Amino acid sequence: MAKDAITLLDHLGWKKAHVFGHSMGSMIACKLAAMVPDRVLSLALLNATGGGFQCLPKFERRTFSVAYRFLKAKSPEQRAEVDLDTHYSQVKLVLGFVDYLL
C-alpha cells in the first residue's frame, strides 16, 4: 500500500508531502517514509502500533462475535454501528462528543 501512495504522489506530480496515518494507515505511512524519506516533509501518526503478532487481538468469544457482526452488516451504516459499539462505550460517545463541542 505504501507503493500505491508513492504512485499517487507521482501521478499528482507532488515531489514532497506531509504524511498523516491513522491505525493501519500509520504503518503504511511509516513504510512510505522508510521507502522514500526524501519525499516526506513531516510524518504524523495516530493510534500507531509497531505491527507484528504482538498487536493481534486475543481470539476470545467477543472477538468472534464482533467479527460475525461485521460480516453480517450489509451497509456502511451497519458496519459503522458495529465499529462504534466495538471501540466506544455509550458514555464515552456522549461525553467525548460533549468535550469536543466545548
Secondary structure, DSSP 8 states (H G I E B T S, - for coil): -HHHHHHHHHHHT-S-EEEEEETHHHHHHHHHHHH-GGGEEEEEEES----SGGGS----HHHHHHHHHHHH--SHHHHHHHHHHHH--HHHHHHHHHHHH-
